Amino acid sequence: MPLSHLPHVQPISYDAYCAAGGYSGWVRAAAMPQAAVLNAVARSGLLGRGGAGFSTARKWEMVISRQAAQKYLVCNAAEDEPGTFKDRYLLRDNPHQMLEGVLIAAYTIGASTAYIYINGRYTEEAAFMAEAIEAAREDGRFQTETGVIDVRIANSPGTYVAGEETAAIAVIEGGVARPRQKPPYYPAASGLYGMPTAVNNAETLSNLPFILREGPEAFRSIGTGLGTMLFTLTGDVARPGLYELPLGTPIRTLIEDCGGGIKDGKRLKALFPGGPSNTIITAAEIDTPLDFQSLRAIGSGLGTGAVIVMSEDVCMVQTAIEYGRFFARESCGQCPPCVLGLDHLSATMEKIEAGQGDENDVRQVGQVCGMIKGRGYCYLLTGAAIAVESIFRHFRHEFDAHVQVAHCPAAA
């Protein structure tokens, strides 16, 4: 994502972070029994900010319940989905907050080693985190009563699929970024190096210092009781950027109040509320609250909070091609349905867009999406099918129009 969407800031220094109350949440956590920290996180209701919105405490409980000589924590900051750059901002603005969250999480689950897994294209941000780790280590922040927590940086190859948790674990182990078939309770039972592992999104962990410093009740007092979330607003809006809002804020507020409305006075046509691996929604649903439950109720998802906006001028066939091709490029290549299915789907839509398609091609778009969902090792194939299928379902008339006039009507 271009840096034009991010403020050019120098990360807060270790001393300045501590002066503002930084690491006080970690000091408090480290003085508590691990079960008490887990209880505080459970009472806060913190949900994962990396996709499905799963309970953070419940994920940790699955790791804690395992008996093992070693446990691991992975902080996942490998974002590479279109319209997403929140982890990058967190690394640029306040790496100590993320690092403090890593320490709290590692201590709670009993992990002696934690990896901060950073998108390989974020070289400057990785350097900021390395400096933060060194400063905190020199001041003895990694020491607990049970030993020292070893915090390391691991670089993602900078691909979409490398952010999937099984692929991330493979990369950290020194392998190729290819998702694996998940055995039961993976990775809580058998993750990194075959040991119990918790994989948490970078934003999820960045909430922990506040929860431990101010208390779970303070976290629940925000908005609808679910805390805040970072939303990356891109596409056809007047003020694209990164906005932190309480979960439950209506989509309209984000687009109109924060984003300044649709660019050039145009009308809203559609949007992805949680990135292109979730179902697209139309302008009629703009008052839906931005939270996991509300978006699931209308058949979509909040994902990583990547809100991508499309105005009335956008050709939805071109949009479907754009994301179909993105996922085809990002495929690791190990699942034939993923490689062949996405390539065939994209080629069919490109034929329609070029004015060379017929009614059979239009039908094939819907049929192929239905056939390939759930056929890969990871969510990439299903996410791609869901995105294209939702565009096709809401805007089938635009696909039909391309066939009827034998060219793209938007280009006329």
C-alpha atoms as one frame of an Amber mdcrd trajectory, in Angstrom:
protein
   0.000   0.000   0.000   1.442   3.407  -0.953   2.837   5.396   1.926   0.704
   8.334   0.771  -2.070   6.765   2.855   0.135   6.789   5.975   1.411   9.722
   7.993   5.170  10.110   7.889   5.992   9.768  11.555   8.978   8.842  13.635
   7.947   6.002  15.954   7.558   6.920  19.596  10.771   6.308  21.500  11.112
   3.858  24.362  11.470   6.654  26.919   8.495   8.595  25.582   6.350   5.458
  25.525   7.221   4.654  29.135   6.568   8.266  30.180   3.059   7.983  28.715
   2.310   4.866  30.739   3.758   2.364  28.317   4.707  -1.074  29.686   2.646
  -0.462  32.838   0.107  -2.979  31.509   2.932  -5.491  31.085   4.266  -4.791
  34.591   0.799  -5.392  35.988   0.307  -8.573  33.960   3.695 -10.011  34.910
   2.827  -9.548  38.610  -0.446 -11.467  38.212  -1.017 -15.200  37.947  -1.365
 -16.176  34.313  -4.930 -17.331  34.934  -5.798 -13.849  36.220  -4.461 -12.217
  33.047  -6.467 -14.675  30.959  -9.550 -13.824  32.997  -9.050 -10.097  32.420
  -8.770 -10.606  28.667 -11.846 -12.837  28.708 -13.825 -10.193  30.628 -12.778
  -7.550  28.115 -14.444  -9.533  25.331 -11.476  -8.901  23.015 -12.072 -10.436
  19.605  -9.386 -11.112  17.022  -8.874  -8.243  14.571  -7.388 -10.410  11.818
 -10.420 -11.984  10.180 -13.119 -14.059  11.837 -13.374 -12.152  15.116 -12.701
 -15.215  17.301 -12.420 -14.757  21.070  -8.797 -14.059  22.006  -9.179 -15.634
  25.439 -10.694 -18.820  24.024  -7.850 -19.141  21.521  -5.342 -18.797  24.343
  -7.195 -21.325  26.514  -6.650 -23.991  23.867  -2.886 -23.403  24.042  -2.763
 -23.110  27.833  -4.561 -26.439  28.257  -1.800 -28.293  26.381   1.083 -29.852
  28.232   4.329 -29.257  26.350   7.988 -28.529  26.935   7.746 -25.409  24.760
   4.993 -23.079  23.599   5.104 -20.299  21.045   3.347 -17.051  20.217   3.192
 -15.614  16.707   2.197 -11.979  16.223   0.935 -11.847  12.645   1.713  -8.540
  10.898   2.058 -10.011   7.413  -0.929  -8.218   5.862  -0.951  -8.240   2.057
  -4.641  -7.977   1.166  -5.764  -5.106  -1.077  -6.891  -2.088   0.924  -5.161
  -3.160   4.151  -2.332  -1.291   5.859  -3.298  -1.067   9.548  -0.495  -3.327
  10.778   1.971  -1.219   8.861   0.732   1.894  10.631   0.970   0.251  14.040
   4.571  -0.696  13.309   5.380   2.811  12.070   3.658   4.753  14.806   4.063
   2.772  18.030   5.950  -0.521  17.809   6.313  -0.576  21.600   2.552  -0.920
  22.025   2.558  -4.001  19.811   5.637  -5.356  21.573   4.039  -4.844  24.985
   1.016  -6.780  23.775   3.298  -9.578  22.580   4.902  -9.829  26.026   1.513
  -9.933  27.765   0.229 -12.647  25.425   3.395 -14.751  25.584   3.433 -14.637
  29.383  -0.246 -15.570  29.614  -0.021 -18.677  27.417   3.338 -19.752  28.839
   5.361 -19.128  25.668   9.072 -18.596  26.195   9.564 -17.541  22.560   7.498
 -15.098  20.497   7.834 -14.230  16.826   6.669 -10.960  15.293   5.958 -11.963
  11.708   6.229  -8.872   9.493   5.452  -8.385   5.803   8.814  -8.616   4.028
   8.116  -5.420   2.080   7.885  -3.464   5.348  11.635  -3.047   5.703  11.506
   0.303   7.478   8.797  -0.895   9.828  10.745  -4.063  10.646  13.717  -1.863
  11.535  11.512   0.197  13.853  10.390  -2.972  15.618  13.967  -4.251  15.882
  14.945  -0.983  17.589  11.986  -1.276  19.949  12.917  -4.853  20.863  16.513
  -3.889  21.562  15.542  -0.913  23.745  13.070  -2.964  25.775  15.515  -5.842
  26.129  18.300  -3.583  27.363  15.982  -2.254  30.068  15.111  -5.751  31.262
  11.516  -5.750  30.013  11.669  -9.357  28.794  12.478 -10.794  32.224   9.733
 -12.556  34.195   9.767 -14.577  37.414   9.753 -17.747  35.301  12.488 -16.713
  32.874  13.180 -14.528  29.871  10.773 -14.185  26.944  12.732 -14.348  23.709
  11.180 -12.023  21.093  12.282 -12.418  17.493  11.355 -10.906  14.132  10.473
 -13.174  11.213   9.980 -11.846   7.702   7.046 -12.853   5.559   7.762 -13.119
   1.816   5.136 -10.400   1.299   2.409 -12.440  -0.358  -1.247 -12.761   0.578
  -1.086 -16.486   1.219   1.943 -16.062   3.497  -0.308 -14.401   6.052  -2.394
 -17.561   6.501  -1.428 -19.035   9.860  -0.219 -22.433   8.632   1.821 -20.750
   5.892   3.221 -18.284   8.425   4.350 -21.144  10.629   5.952 -22.851   7.639
   7.921 -19.690   6.813   9.096 -19.199  10.399  10.293 -22.801  10.388  12.379
 -22.005   7.311  10.035 -23.463   4.717   7.982 -22.171   1.803   4.834 -20.071
   2.307   2.376 -22.843   1.538  -0.678 -23.480   3.679  -0.976 -26.927   5.221
  -3.970 -29.104   5.827  -4.950 -28.404   9.400  -5.056 -31.298  11.838  -7.556
 -31.018  14.721  -6.960 -28.061  17.042  -4.164 -26.691  14.882  -2.073 -24.725
  15.802  -3.065 -24.853  19.483  -2.084 -28.515  19.753   0.681 -28.767  17.156
   1.838 -25.503  15.621   5.330 -24.058  15.343   7.896 -26.880  15.490   5.054
 -29.204  16.454   4.428 -27.342  19.709   1.304 -25.541  21.012   1.157 -22.141
  19.348  -1.109 -19.096  19.450  -1.238 -16.959  16.305  -2.724 -13.520  16.925
  -3.136 -10.536  14.638  -0.922  -7.525  15.362  -3.860  -5.228  16.096  -5.386
  -7.771  18.461  -2.228  -7.831  20.571  -1.913  -4.049  20.434  -5.150  -3.817
  22.458  -3.719  -5.742  25.401  -1.701  -2.912  27.024  -4.863  -0.813  27.390
  -6.876  -3.732  28.787  -4.262  -4.571  31.424  -3.480  -0.932  32.245  -7.028
   0.447  32.409  -8.968  -2.729  33.090 -11.385  -4.838  31.020 -14.353  -2.726
  32.079 -12.758   0.369  30.538 -12.323  -1.540  27.283 -15.948  -2.678  27.327
 -17.136   0.877  27.985 -16.085   1.926  24.476 -18.897   2.159  21.941 -21.025
  -0.986  21.912 -18.734  -2.760  24.363 -16.311  -4.325  21.896 -13.531  -1.749
  21.916 -12.224   0.041  18.854 -10.884  -1.198  15.533  -8.668   0.297  12.871
 -10.445   0.673   9.531  -8.518   1.245   6.320 -10.778   3.237   4.036  -9.792
   3.182   0.354 -11.375   3.479  -3.061 -13.730   6.198  -4.262 -13.831   8.378
  -1.156 -12.699  11.962  -0.714 -10.421  11.237   2.263  -8.984   7.720   2.143
  -6.946   6.725   5.145  -6.826   4.896   8.445  -9.526   5.554  11.034  -9.938
   4.152  14.545 -13.596   3.846  15.503 -15.617   1.935  18.091 -16.839  -1.396
  16.792 -20.515  -0.973  15.981 -20.060   2.375  14.224 -22.323   2.491  11.118
 -20.588   2.159   7.764 -22.177   5.471   6.781 -20.268   7.265   9.535 -16.942
   5.921   8.299 -17.618   6.820   4.660 -19.373  10.166   5.089 -18.022  11.651
   8.319 -14.489  10.254   8.229 -13.971   9.748   4.518 -15.769  12.906   3.374
 -18.270  10.989   1.253 -17.915   9.625  -2.254 -15.304  11.349  -4.376 -16.419
  14.032  -6.871 -19.963  14.015  -5.515 -20.755  10.629  -7.005 -23.142   8.104
  -5.486 -22.120   4.996  -3.606 -22.567   1.788  -5.576 -21.001  -0.970  -3.484
 -18.258  -1.710  -0.985 -16.240  -4.455   0.605 -16.664  -3.942   4.372 -13.829
  -6.291   5.292 -11.554  -6.680   2.298 -12.116  -8.570  -0.972 -12.149 -12.007
   0.666 -15.575 -11.136   2.078 -18.917 -10.608   0.397 -19.513  -7.257  -1.269
 -22.505  -5.231  -0.088 -24.544  -2.529  -1.778 -25.385   1.084  -0.946 -28.695
  -0.071   0.565 -26.750  -1.611   3.459 -24.640   1.438   4.328 -26.219   1.806
   7.781 -25.026  -1.641   8.889 -22.837  -1.427  12.016 -19.170  -2.212  11.531
 -18.882  -5.230  13.787 -18.490  -8.950  13.262 -22.005 -10.001  14.233 -23.881
  -7.335  12.260 -21.968  -8.001   9.060 -22.367 -11.762   9.411 -26.107 -11.155
   9.757 -26.227  -9.653   6.239 -24.025 -12.372   4.777 -20.713 -10.540   4.754
 -17.815 -10.120   7.180 -15.650  -7.534   8.880 -12.375  -9.329   8.147  -9.427
  -7.050   8.806 -11.503  -3.870   8.543 -10.438  -3.039   4.992 -13.331  -0.966
   3.631 -13.035  -0.615  -0.156 -15.566   1.779  -1.696 -16.875   1.822  -5.270
 -18.812   4.704  -6.830 -21.595   4.590  -9.401 -19.083   4.831 -12.275 -17.285
   1.593 -11.455 -17.738  -1.363 -13.797 -18.419  -4.325 -11.549 -17.200  -6.821
 -14.144 -13.825  -5.068 -14.090 -13.919  -5.134 -10.286 -14.573  -8.879 -10.282
 -11.685  -9.388 -12.714  -9.348  -7.262 -10.596  -9.871  -9.338  -7.479 -10.122
 -12.636  -9.321  -6.719 -11.979 -10.869  -5.271 -10.816  -7.562  -6.124 -14.082
  -5.870  -4.945 -16.073  -8.903  -1.549 -14.333  -8.711  -1.315 -14.865  -4.968
  -2.062 -18.599  -5.092   0.846 -20.714  -3.850   0.106 -23.199  -6.633  -0.220
 -26.403  -4.627  -3.999 -26.889  -4.993  -5.141 -27.585  -8.601  -8.669 -26.178
  -8.004  -7.070 -22.916  -6.906  -4.668 -22.585  -9.821  -6.970 -23.845 -12.560
 -10.249 -22.594 -11.130  -9.190 -18.996 -10.564  -7.412 -18.802 -13.900 -10.479
 -20.126 -15.738 -12.800 -17.831 -13.787 -10.686 -14.762 -14.541 -10.290 -15.667
 -18.226 -14.054 -16.093 -18.581 -14.743 -12.700 -17.031 -12.075 -11.063 -19.192
 -13.778 -12.524 -22.241 -17.067 -10.985 -21.106 -15.416  -7.629 -20.365 -13.854
  -7.587 -23.841 -17.292  -7.965 -25.435 -16.571 -11.470 -26.683 -18.647 -13.399
 -24.151 -22.054 -15.027 -24.460 -24.804 -16.130 -22.115 -23.026 -19.415 -21.423
 -19.950 -17.523 -20.244 -22.085 -15.484 -17.868 -23.615 -18.655 -16.419 -20.159
 -20.159 -16.036 -19.068 -17.346 -13.725 -21.663 -18.322 -11.134 -21.135 -22.047
 -11.668 -17.355 -21.935 -11.273 -17.612 -19.887  -8.086 -19.909 -22.511  -6.612
 -17.645 -25.367  -7.663 -14.350 -24.064  -6.254 -15.456 -22.850  -2.822 -13.946
 -24.896  -0.010 -11.655 -26.866  -2.325  -8.251 -25.543  -1.221  -5.982 -26.049
   1.801  -6.533 -22.444   2.887  -9.168 -19.732   2.606  -7.673 -18.032  -0.457
  -9.741 -19.979  -2.988 -12.947 -19.688  -0.999 -12.371 -15.980  -0.362 -11.846
 -15.348  -4.055 -14.978 -17.288  -4.974 -17.047 -15.460  -2.348 -15.872 -12.050
  -3.587 -16.576 -12.746  -7.259 -19.816 -14.614  -6.546 -21.175 -11.743  -4.463
 -20.361  -9.239  -7.212 -22.012 -11.541  -9.723 -25.110 -11.981  -7.557 -25.666
  -8.272  -6.945 -24.628  -7.060 -10.403 -25.558  -9.911 -12.753 -27.238  -7.315
 -14.941 -23.863  -5.709 -15.699 -22.451  -9.050 -16.887 -25.536  -9.514 -19.073
 -25.171  -5.968 -20.438 -21.613  -6.679 -21.580 -22.895  -9.593 -23.630 -25.866
  -7.691 -25.036 -23.887  -4.698 -26.322 -20.651  -6.659 -27.007 -18.443  -4.234
 -25.048 -18.120  -2.702 -21.600 -21.006  -0.226 -21.176 -18.912   1.818 -18.722
 -16.382   2.511 -21.489 -19.008   3.817 -23.888
